[in-house]
Amino acid sequence: METTPFTNTPVNSRNGMTDGVVDHAAVNMHGAVNRVAATANDAAGAVKPAIDRVTQMAHQTVDKVAGVAGPTAAWLSAQGDHLVSAQRSAVSDARTYISANPWQSVGVALAAGLLIGRMTKHG
């Protein structure tokens, strides 16, 4: 068996002699494969800058989102602390009012219960 100069692929021979037609076809095929590979390589080279630009833009977008998310999370945390503080203050004020006015508190609770009951019954 002999080898071709393109890929060292063995070429079958008959009676120790290389078949010229087979050799010629193999050489042509190797040339075609090499041309397709070169074309694919050129196409990949042309696409690479675009892929690099898209990658860079994606990284910049992630950085921008991260830059906005940090302060936003801090603001939401502060607002949550504000709401918790306001809730505690409202509960404390309600306890003080109920302790000072127990019968009025029962009347207000009863009226609110009746009103809510009617709204849900007819709604």
mmCIF file of the C-alpha atoms, coordinates in Angstrom:
data_MODEL
# 
_entry.id   MODEL 
# 
loop_
_atom_site.group_PDB 
_atom_site.id 
_atom_site.type_symbol 
_atom_site.label_atom_id 
_atom_site.label_alt_id 
_atom_site.label_comp_id 
_atom_site.label_asym_id 
_atom_site.label_entity_id 
_atom_site.label_seq_id 
_atom_site.pdbx_PDB_ins_code 
_atom_site.Cartn_x 
_atom_site.Cartn_y 
_atom_site.Cartn_z 
_atom_site.occupancy 
_atom_site.B_iso_or_equiv 
_atom_site.pdbx_formal_charge 
_atom_site.auth_seq_id 
_atom_site.auth_comp_id 
_atom_site.auth_asym_id 
_atom_site.auth_atom_id 
_atom_site.pdbx_PDB_model_num 
ATOM 1   C CA . MET A 1 1   ? 0.000   0.000  0.000   1.00 0.00 ? 1   MET A CA 1 
ATOM 2   C CA . GLU A 1 2   ? 1.154   3.506  -0.798  1.00 0.00 ? 2   GLU A CA 1 
ATOM 3   C CA . THR A 1 3   ? 0.299   6.777  0.971   1.00 0.00 ? 3   THR A CA 1 
ATOM 4   C CA . THR A 1 4   ? -0.882  10.068 -0.482  1.00 0.00 ? 4   THR A CA 1 
ATOM 5   C CA . PRO A 1 5   ? 0.921   13.305 0.383   1.00 0.00 ? 5   PRO A CA 1 
ATOM 6   C CA . PHE A 1 6   ? -2.264  14.915 1.840   1.00 0.00 ? 6   PHE A CA 1 
ATOM 7   C CA . THR A 1 7   ? -3.185  12.779 4.827   1.00 0.00 ? 7   THR A CA 1 
ATOM 8   C CA . ASN A 1 8   ? -1.015  9.668  4.722   1.00 0.00 ? 8   ASN A CA 1 
ATOM 9   C CA . THR A 1 9   ? -4.117  7.662  3.865   1.00 0.00 ? 9   THR A CA 1 
ATOM 10  C CA . PRO A 1 10  ? -3.287  4.283  2.359   1.00 0.00 ? 10  PRO A CA 1 
ATOM 11  C CA . VAL A 1 11  ? -4.410  3.755  -1.208  1.00 0.00 ? 11  VAL A CA 1 
ATOM 12  C CA . ASN A 1 12  ? -5.221  0.207  -2.284  1.00 0.00 ? 12  ASN A CA 1 
ATOM 13  C CA . SER A 1 13  ? -3.067  -1.179 -5.024  1.00 0.00 ? 13  SER A CA 1 
ATOM 14  C CA . ARG A 1 14  ? -3.523  -4.184 -7.321  1.00 0.00 ? 14  ARG A CA 1 
ATOM 15  C CA . ASN A 1 15  ? -0.749  -6.659 -7.850  1.00 0.00 ? 15  ASN A CA 1 
ATOM 16  C CA . GLY A 1 16  ? 1.758   -4.223 -6.324  1.00 0.00 ? 16  GLY A CA 1 
ATOM 17  C CA . MET A 1 17  ? 0.906   -1.512 -8.870  1.00 0.00 ? 17  MET A CA 1 
ATOM 18  C CA . THR A 1 18  ? -1.045  1.593  -7.982  1.00 0.00 ? 18  THR A CA 1 
ATOM 19  C CA . ASP A 1 19  ? -4.226  2.077  -9.899  1.00 0.00 ? 19  ASP A CA 1 
ATOM 20  C CA . GLY A 1 20  ? -3.781  5.532  -11.540 1.00 0.00 ? 20  GLY A CA 1 
ATOM 21  C CA . VAL A 1 21  ? -7.495  6.242  -11.656 1.00 0.00 ? 21  VAL A CA 1 
ATOM 22  C CA . VAL A 1 22  ? -7.930  5.590  -7.939  1.00 0.00 ? 22  VAL A CA 1 
ATOM 23  C CA . ASP A 1 23  ? -4.876  7.695  -7.114  1.00 0.00 ? 23  ASP A CA 1 
ATOM 24  C CA . HIS A 1 24  ? -6.147  10.549 -9.251  1.00 0.00 ? 24  HIS A CA 1 
ATOM 25  C CA . ALA A 1 25  ? -9.616  10.406 -7.667  1.00 0.00 ? 25  ALA A CA 1 
ATOM 26  C CA . ALA A 1 26  ? -8.093  10.273 -4.163  1.00 0.00 ? 26  ALA A CA 1 
ATOM 27  C CA . VAL A 1 27  ? -5.901  13.294 -4.896  1.00 0.00 ? 27  VAL A CA 1 
ATOM 28  C CA . ASN A 1 28  ? -8.903  15.196 -6.250  1.00 0.00 ? 28  ASN A CA 1 
ATOM 29  C CA . MET A 1 29  ? -10.965 14.285 -3.189  1.00 0.00 ? 29  MET A CA 1 
ATOM 30  C CA . HIS A 1 30  ? -8.170  15.352 -0.822  1.00 0.00 ? 30  HIS A CA 1 
ATOM 31  C CA . GLY A 1 31  ? -7.984  18.653 -2.677  1.00 0.00 ? 31  GLY A CA 1 
ATOM 32  C CA . ALA A 1 32  ? -11.740 19.128 -2.331  1.00 0.00 ? 32  ALA A CA 1 
ATOM 33  C CA . VAL A 1 33  ? -11.584 18.348 1.378   1.00 0.00 ? 33  VAL A CA 1 
ATOM 34  C CA . ASN A 1 34  ? -8.740  20.825 1.807   1.00 0.00 ? 34  ASN A CA 1 
ATOM 35  C CA . ARG A 1 35  ? -10.691 23.529 -0.084  1.00 0.00 ? 35  ARG A CA 1 
ATOM 36  C CA . VAL A 1 36  ? -13.806 22.949 2.082   1.00 0.00 ? 36  VAL A CA 1 
ATOM 37  C CA . ALA A 1 37  ? -11.667 23.072 5.224   1.00 0.00 ? 37  ALA A CA 1 
ATOM 38  C CA . ALA A 1 38  ? -10.038 26.317 4.075   1.00 0.00 ? 38  ALA A CA 1 
ATOM 39  C CA . THR A 1 39  ? -13.427 27.842 3.278   1.00 0.00 ? 39  THR A CA 1 
ATOM 40  C CA . ALA A 1 40  ? -14.779 26.798 6.684   1.00 0.00 ? 40  ALA A CA 1 
ATOM 41  C CA . ASN A 1 41  ? -11.675 28.217 8.353   1.00 0.00 ? 41  ASN A CA 1 
ATOM 42  C CA . ASP A 1 42  ? -12.104 31.515 6.476   1.00 0.00 ? 42  ASP A CA 1 
ATOM 43  C CA . ALA A 1 43  ? -15.792 31.655 7.463   1.00 0.00 ? 43  ALA A CA 1 
ATOM 44  C CA . ALA A 1 44  ? -14.912 30.989 11.095  1.00 0.00 ? 44  ALA A CA 1 
ATOM 45  C CA . GLY A 1 45  ? -12.305 33.747 10.946  1.00 0.00 ? 45  GLY A CA 1 
ATOM 46  C CA . ALA A 1 46  ? -14.895 36.163 9.538   1.00 0.00 ? 46  ALA A CA 1 
ATOM 47  C CA . VAL A 1 47  ? -17.453 35.303 12.232  1.00 0.00 ? 47  VAL A CA 1 
ATOM 48  C CA . LYS A 1 48  ? -15.016 35.449 15.165  1.00 0.00 ? 48  LYS A CA 1 
ATOM 49  C CA . PRO A 1 49  ? -14.896 39.287 15.385  1.00 0.00 ? 49  PRO A CA 1 
ATOM 50  C CA . ALA A 1 50  ? -18.704 39.400 15.479  1.00 0.00 ? 50  ALA A CA 1 
ATOM 51  C CA . ILE A 1 51  ? -18.778 36.760 18.215  1.00 0.00 ? 51  ILE A CA 1 
ATOM 52  C CA . ASP A 1 52  ? -16.154 38.723 20.145  1.00 0.00 ? 52  ASP A CA 1 
ATOM 53  C CA . ARG A 1 53  ? -18.232 41.927 19.846  1.00 0.00 ? 53  ARG A CA 1 
ATOM 54  C CA . VAL A 1 54  ? -21.396 40.168 21.025  1.00 0.00 ? 54  VAL A CA 1 
ATOM 55  C CA . THR A 1 55  ? -19.477 38.625 23.928  1.00 0.00 ? 55  THR A CA 1 
ATOM 56  C CA . GLN A 1 56  ? -18.091 42.016 24.922  1.00 0.00 ? 56  GLN A CA 1 
ATOM 57  C CA . MET A 1 57  ? -21.561 43.607 24.741  1.00 0.00 ? 57  MET A CA 1 
ATOM 58  C CA . ALA A 1 58  ? -23.011 40.811 26.881  1.00 0.00 ? 58  ALA A CA 1 
ATOM 59  C CA . HIS A 1 59  ? -20.294 41.350 29.513  1.00 0.00 ? 59  HIS A CA 1 
ATOM 60  C CA . GLN A 1 60  ? -20.980 45.091 29.506  1.00 0.00 ? 60  GLN A CA 1 
ATOM 61  C CA . THR A 1 61  ? -24.704 44.452 29.948  1.00 0.00 ? 61  THR A CA 1 
ATOM 62  C CA . VAL A 1 62  ? -24.049 42.144 32.892  1.00 0.00 ? 62  VAL A CA 1 
ATOM 63  C CA . ASP A 1 63  ? -21.821 44.807 34.451  1.00 0.00 ? 63  ASP A CA 1 
ATOM 64  C CA . LYS A 1 64  ? -24.529 47.473 33.998  1.00 0.00 ? 64  LYS A CA 1 
ATOM 65  C CA . VAL A 1 65  ? -27.221 45.243 35.498  1.00 0.00 ? 65  VAL A CA 1 
ATOM 66  C CA . ALA A 1 66  ? -24.974 44.394 38.437  1.00 0.00 ? 66  ALA A CA 1 
ATOM 67  C CA . GLY A 1 67  ? -24.222 48.112 38.884  1.00 0.00 ? 67  GLY A CA 1 
ATOM 68  C CA . VAL A 1 68  ? -27.925 48.934 39.078  1.00 0.00 ? 68  VAL A CA 1 
ATOM 69  C CA . ALA A 1 69  ? -28.914 45.892 41.147  1.00 0.00 ? 69  ALA A CA 1 
ATOM 70  C CA . GLY A 1 70  ? -26.608 46.724 44.062  1.00 0.00 ? 70  GLY A CA 1 
ATOM 71  C CA . PRO A 1 71  ? -28.045 50.175 44.850  1.00 0.00 ? 71  PRO A CA 1 
ATOM 72  C CA . THR A 1 72  ? -31.574 48.950 44.134  1.00 0.00 ? 72  THR A CA 1 
ATOM 73  C CA . ALA A 1 73  ? -31.187 46.088 46.613  1.00 0.00 ? 73  ALA A CA 1 
ATOM 74  C CA . ALA A 1 74  ? -29.827 48.527 49.208  1.00 0.00 ? 74  ALA A CA 1 
ATOM 75  C CA . TRP A 1 75  ? -32.794 50.870 48.631  1.00 0.00 ? 75  TRP A CA 1 
ATOM 76  C CA . LEU A 1 76  ? -35.295 48.006 48.927  1.00 0.00 ? 76  LEU A CA 1 
ATOM 77  C CA . SER A 1 77  ? -33.626 46.845 52.120  1.00 0.00 ? 77  SER A CA 1 
ATOM 78  C CA . ALA A 1 78  ? -33.854 50.358 53.582  1.00 0.00 ? 78  ALA A CA 1 
ATOM 79  C CA . GLN A 1 79  ? -37.517 50.614 52.563  1.00 0.00 ? 79  GLN A CA 1 
ATOM 80  C CA . GLY A 1 80  ? -38.210 47.227 54.146  1.00 0.00 ? 80  GLY A CA 1 
ATOM 81  C CA . ASP A 1 81  ? -36.582 48.408 57.369  1.00 0.00 ? 81  ASP A CA 1 
ATOM 82  C CA . HIS A 1 82  ? -38.744 51.540 57.181  1.00 0.00 ? 82  HIS A CA 1 
ATOM 83  C CA . LEU A 1 83  ? -41.907 49.455 56.732  1.00 0.00 ? 83  LEU A CA 1 
ATOM 84  C CA . VAL A 1 84  ? -41.020 47.147 59.630  1.00 0.00 ? 84  VAL A CA 1 
ATOM 85  C CA . SER A 1 85  ? -40.413 50.181 61.824  1.00 0.00 ? 85  SER A CA 1 
ATOM 86  C CA . ALA A 1 86  ? -43.752 51.733 60.775  1.00 0.00 ? 86  ALA A CA 1 
ATOM 87  C CA . GLN A 1 87  ? -45.557 48.431 61.467  1.00 0.00 ? 87  GLN A CA 1 
ATOM 88  C CA . ARG A 1 88  ? -44.036 48.160 64.941  1.00 0.00 ? 88  ARG A CA 1 
ATOM 89  C CA . SER A 1 89  ? -45.020 51.755 65.663  1.00 0.00 ? 89  SER A CA 1 
ATOM 90  C CA . ALA A 1 90  ? -48.625 51.157 64.488  1.00 0.00 ? 90  ALA A CA 1 
ATOM 91  C CA . VAL A 1 91  ? -48.924 47.990 66.634  1.00 0.00 ? 91  VAL A CA 1 
ATOM 92  C CA . SER A 1 92  ? -47.539 49.838 69.653  1.00 0.00 ? 92  SER A CA 1 
ATOM 93  C CA . ASP A 1 93  ? -49.984 52.731 69.134  1.00 0.00 ? 93  ASP A CA 1 
ATOM 94  C CA . ALA A 1 94  ? -52.887 50.271 68.740  1.00 0.00 ? 94  ALA A CA 1 
ATOM 95  C CA . ARG A 1 95  ? -51.952 48.507 71.999  1.00 0.00 ? 95  ARG A CA 1 
ATOM 96  C CA . THR A 1 96  ? -51.796 51.817 73.800  1.00 0.00 ? 96  THR A CA 1 
ATOM 97  C CA . TYR A 1 97  ? -55.200 52.890 72.432  1.00 0.00 ? 97  TYR A CA 1 
ATOM 98  C CA . ILE A 1 98  ? -56.821 49.527 73.234  1.00 0.00 ? 98  ILE A CA 1 
ATOM 99  C CA . SER A 1 99  ? -55.447 49.600 76.778  1.00 0.00 ? 99  SER A CA 1 
ATOM 100 C CA . ALA A 1 100 ? -56.779 53.140 77.293  1.00 0.00 ? 100 ALA A CA 1 
ATOM 101 C CA . ASN A 1 101 ? -60.182 52.531 75.581  1.00 0.00 ? 101 ASN A CA 1 
ATOM 102 C CA . PRO A 1 102 ? -61.140 48.838 75.808  1.00 0.00 ? 102 PRO A CA 1 
ATOM 103 C CA . TRP A 1 103 ? -64.931 49.240 75.264  1.00 0.00 ? 103 TRP A CA 1 
ATOM 104 C CA . GLN A 1 104 ? -64.509 51.582 72.291  1.00 0.00 ? 104 GLN A CA 1 
ATOM 105 C CA . SER A 1 105 ? -61.996 49.122 70.801  1.00 0.00 ? 105 SER A CA 1 
ATOM 106 C CA . VAL A 1 106 ? -64.512 46.271 71.102  1.00 0.00 ? 106 VAL A CA 1 
ATOM 107 C CA . GLY A 1 107 ? -67.203 48.440 69.442  1.00 0.00 ? 107 GLY A CA 1 
ATOM 108 C CA . VAL A 1 108 ? -64.897 49.403 66.568  1.00 0.00 ? 108 VAL A CA 1 
ATOM 109 C CA . ALA A 1 109 ? -63.854 45.768 66.082  1.00 0.00 ? 109 ALA A CA 1 
ATOM 110 C CA . LEU A 1 110 ? -67.498 44.621 66.076  1.00 0.00 ? 110 LEU A CA 1 
ATOM 111 C CA . ALA A 1 111 ? -68.505 47.313 63.544  1.00 0.00 ? 111 ALA A CA 1 
ATOM 112 C CA . ALA A 1 112 ? -65.542 46.462 61.314  1.00 0.00 ? 112 ALA A CA 1 
ATOM 113 C CA . GLY A 1 113 ? -66.413 42.747 61.482  1.00 0.00 ? 113 GLY A CA 1 
ATOM 114 C CA . LEU A 1 114 ? -70.037 43.383 60.515  1.00 0.00 ? 114 LEU A CA 1 
ATOM 115 C CA . LEU A 1 115 ? -69.002 45.667 57.645  1.00 0.00 ? 115 LEU A CA 1 
ATOM 116 C CA . ILE A 1 116 ? -66.479 43.188 56.293  1.00 0.00 ? 116 ILE A CA 1 
ATOM 117 C CA . GLY A 1 117 ? -69.008 40.359 56.678  1.00 0.00 ? 117 GLY A CA 1 
ATOM 118 C CA . ARG A 1 118 ? -71.616 42.233 54.613  1.00 0.00 ? 118 ARG A CA 1 
ATOM 119 C CA . MET A 1 119 ? -69.125 43.185 51.934  1.00 0.00 ? 119 MET A CA 1 
ATOM 120 C CA . THR A 1 120 ? -67.982 39.593 51.468  1.00 0.00 ? 120 THR A CA 1 
ATOM 121 C CA . LYS A 1 121 ? -71.521 38.220 51.597  1.00 0.00 ? 121 LYS A CA 1 
ATOM 122 C CA . HIS A 1 122 ? -72.830 40.529 48.840  1.00 0.00 ? 122 HIS A CA 1 
ATOM 123 C CA . GLY A 1 123 ? -69.611 40.740 46.809  1.00 0.00 ? 123 GLY A CA 1 
# 
